[in-house]
Amino acid sequence: MSKSIEQGIIEIIADIAGVEPGDIKTETNFAKDLEIDSIKAIEITVAIEKKFKVSVRDEDVPNILNLRQAVELVTTLVEKKG
Amino acid sequence: MNGSDGDRQYDVVIIGAGIGGLVCGCLLAKAGMKVLIMEQHHSAGGYCSSFKRGSIVFDSAAHCFGGYRREGFTRRVFDELQLEKKIAISRFDPSDIVRTPGYTISYRGELKDTLREFESAFPGEGKNIADFFHFLLSPEPHAFARIRSWTFKRLLDEFFRNEHLKAVLAIPLLGNGGLPPSRMSAFIGSKMFSEFLLDGGYYPNDRMQALPDALIERFREFGGEVHFSSPIASITIKNGAATGVVAGNGQAIASRCVVSNCDARQTFLCLLPPAAVPAVFREHLETMIPSSSNFIAYLGIDPQRVSIPRAGTSLWFLSHYDLDLAYKRARENDIDGFGGHLVRVSPDRMSVLAIIPAAFRDIRYWQEHKSRFLDRFIERIEHDTLPGLRNGIIYKDAASPQTLFRYTRNYQGASYGWAGMPSQLADPDMSKPSFLGGLYLTGHWTTLGVGVSGVVYSGWETARRLLKREKYIS
């Protein structure tokens, strides 16, 4: 499950940040390494919500600093959804 | 370029020469791409343009821009394009003056001076205002990501208690974004506030047209090609990807990518073949709400006969503090109920640009109402902002939402793309649809930013993304 979540998130970030999927590692920092600014962070969040049909709380958005954190959050949300 | 017209080949075709399309085109051409811009109008700029009547120059809609402070984003992009070689950019101080029956606040060149204005008008809220400005100008991106679903009202409520202060702060946003704080996204409102108000009032040469014209010059110097009076009939799709365009005259133009700087509905519903747009996305488009339009008065004046307070400064007036009511009245095209306006006397003191939010109606409606609407609008401006105006008018004309639609093809004459509500913020399909390869959108319909500084960002972002993406694909 979380492998396909990871793949889905990588695709979204690669597309919006304009990088190759292979460039996104578990600890790649979105802001520093991928130049993701606040509006891009919001765009990625909206794309994740659409793709996984989940709702990310506002207060969680600033805590998604790298791929690992994004996968953890989305996995929890998907599991909660049942 | 060689061969017949049908063999034309570009890396990128950009539909529309608005500021977003021009910035994107310049950056792509500068990076070595072969770029063609196709513009339906006979000149560049979209809402950021000017026209001449006799010897008087009028800005069409945009009348200044922001984000040009030393570390500002607009400055960064213009520096990258070495635009200072082409235009001299000056700043008006104050950039904006907001007036209500009880308060007059000037937005000054120095932030501390603006702060002092607010502190003296609202003594109990001094620290809150300083905190608010600090938040807006804070470079910490996550602070903004956190407020993505907030309204601007909620943000104001977090910082302030005084309802008059909240209204005074939000009046220019109602004018610049077409929404009251209760409906406007906190993110969009914050960006408008920091880029338009705290760092606004910049002006290129003697008219706004100088900005798109300078970008066109740079674009050509970078090797770009631009065709005016050249509408697009359709975007060509092959194997799920955009592979060029067909011009209005039937000419097929092939390209690796297409960037649309035109209206989003037009892009998805008119230019793309129906089969290329999923039904669910079409339904989504139908539910999206465009931003409000404006009624714009263009008045040529005899400066000897009109009391001109400050040329070059945007003068905002609202006769009350109920912005929800003002919004409601604007949607009914009720000038008196709205109770306000934006007035700007041109730097050469020869003309007045006056703007009020207005609702889109059909041609018949405006044929019937335009002249009376304009006259009533002028009366209100004379009463509230420019005493003696009517005696000094030597030329008058106006653009209704219908006129704005006709010139720019923005849906319903929308002034700022999609309405900047939290639910319409940062929709990824509006900047690069996930269901189509090779197609990018840029400009104020991308839901990423509005105004000149917003579309400069959008144009830069589209170019950055396209260059990175296409590098991997090719």
Chai-1 contact restraints between the chains, C-beta under 6 A:
chainA,res_idxA,chainB,res_idxB,connection_type,confidence,min_distance_angstrom,max_distance_angstrom,comment,restraint_id
A,G18,B,R465,contact,1.0,0.0,6.0,A-B,restraint_1
A,G18,B,K468,contact,1.0,0.0,6.0,A-B,restraint_2
A,G18,B,R469,contact,1.0,0.0,6.0,A-B,restraint_3
A,E20,B,Y472,contact,1.0,0.0,6.0,A-B,restraint_4
A,D37,B,P141,contact,1.0,0.0,6.0,A-B,restraint_5
A,S38,B,P141,contact,1.0,0.0,6.0,A-B,restraint_6
A,S38,B,F144,contact,1.0,0.0,6.0,A-B,restraint_7
A,S38,B,A145,contact,1.0,0.0,6.0,A-B,restraint_8
A,I39,B,A426,contact,1.0,0.0,6.0,A-B,restraint_9
A,I39,B,L448,contact,1.0,0.0,6.0,A-B,restraint_10
A,A41,B,A145,contact,1.0,0.0,6.0,A-B,restraint_11
A,I42,B,A145,contact,1.0,0.0,6.0,A-B,restraint_12
A,I42,B,R148,contact,1.0,0.0,6.0,A-B,restraint_13
A,I42,B,A426,contact,1.0,0.0,6.0,A-B,restraint_14
A,E43,B,A426,contact,1.0,0.0,6.0,A-B,restraint_15
A,E43,B,P428,contact,1.0,0.0,6.0,A-B,restraint_16
A,V46,B,A426,contact,1.0,0.0,6.0,A-B,restraint_17
A,V46,B,P428,contact,1.0,0.0,6.0,A-B,restraint_18
A,A47,B,P428,contact,1.0,0.0,6.0,A-B,restraint_19
A,D58,B,R146,contact,1.0,0.0,6.0,A-B,restraint_20
A,D58,B,S149,contact,1.0,0.0,6.0,A-B,restraint_21
A,V61,B,A145,contact,1.0,0.0,6.0,A-B,restraint_22
A,V61,B,R146,contact,1.0,0.0,6.0,A-B,restraint_23
A,P62,B,H142,contact,1.0,0.0,6.0,A-B,restraint_24
A,P62,B,A145,contact,1.0,0.0,6.0,A-B,restraint_25
A,P62,B,R146,contact,1.0,0.0,6.0,A-B,restraint_26
